[in-house]
């Protein structure tokens, strides 16, 4: 009779046991060195996420957690105390990995090298430790964005020139969303998958696999306070959605939160250039390129408005780029307004 036993909770237990590290190995269908490396790296990212989530949950209770440090980062932006804490968490966690030779983030002018890892560390982690940090003080959602790239060459001069390549060179990308639950979304080029932190287990457990962006969605996410700073083509798109039924404005001031909504519900997120910031505000290597990788893996699109985002080759570590990202039909709609204005400008400039 023992051989006939069928556990009634087998499916439930299998789902509850689908941890992030196990999922990575199954995705790669390998237990070889590269698969184990990526699994270990994702485990390190998950650990950083757990530490940051714990700190955020107690932010109002712990001294020197909220507010500004009084410093500015390499982009001239005011630095929040939580930015510094989260950046330090990633450094501390990856110092112990043995896999990562360097880390690059918006909080550091140059990559941070881990000399003891470099002889064997074959990877670079690029990340935004806290995206939307202005939301921390008012208890709204924030996130972390990450990308993993293979390190090429010895980089003895520490120029990090090998990072200045298109986004298709990313081995993995994802984000952690800190909200009512802590969610980690990632891709290693085999679809997009979502995990939720189970505090009772201390593990990220699979909750959505092979996520597909709807071809069209009702959400549009853009800071309309910049309306008169945009080029006319972006204003044309905004007027279009104002005049047509079925569109809802959703903008939280945190890129990760807004993108997460669009990933599951469809729509488009825009951060175009302005008079003040003609190249946009978001950074390519550790913000827009990782999310573009996810969007395309989920069947969506990501663009600068005139170029596929994953084709953009940066010339500097902290390069900014405009971004239009989300459902394929909605990104194409925004691009159509941009192309129309470009054709008009070409017609005006053409000799009669």
Helices and strands as residue ranges (DSSP letters): G 2-4, H 10-16, H 20-28, H 33-57, E 68-72, E 78-80, H 81-95, E 100-105, E 112-113, H 115-118, E 123-131, G 133-138, E 142-150, G 161-163, G 167-169, E 170-178, E 182-187, E 193-198, E 203-208, E 219-221, G 224-229, H 232-243, E 248-249, H 255-265, E 267-271, I 284-288, H 289-297, E 301-303, G 309-311, E 323-326, H 328-349
